Structure formats: structure tokens, C-alpha cells
Amino acid sequence: MTYTSTAIIKKEGKWFVARSLELSVTSQGKTIEEAKKNLKEAVILYLENMPNKKKELAREAPLVTSIEIVRG
């Protein structure tokens, strides 16, 4: 079975920090690709220990949007 999780990757200092929005699992790497790979591994380990989360992940999809702020 395939699961999809929304990942946010943000540069923090010298590291890229990746976070799964649905699971709040976080990892990091020196590159975006490494951060993504490390996050994927962390999510796999998390789901192995939390089998009930697999069902939730399959049906939960966060709304990702942006807002515009105008400062006078």
C-alpha cells in the first residue's frame, strides 16, 4: 500500500528541516534531497510503531494554502 504525506522543508542554518504535516514527524539533512530521504525513513519507522496511524494518514489530507498580508 502507498501512503502520501505532505512535507514542508525549510532551511534552518546549515540544515534543511523536513516535517510531515499529517504526522508531525521531523527530520533533517544537509540538502533538500537528503532531508526528504531522511524524513521518508523517519515516517516509515513511525508508522511501523503506530499501525493505526496508517489508516488516518490514508484519509487525512491537510489543506495547504497561502495568505497575503498587506502592511500599510
Buried (B, 14 or more C-beta within 10 A) or exposed (E): EEBEBBBEBEEEEEBBBBBBBBBEBBBBBEEEEBBBBBBBEBBEEBBEEEEEBEEEBEEEEEEEEEEEEEEE
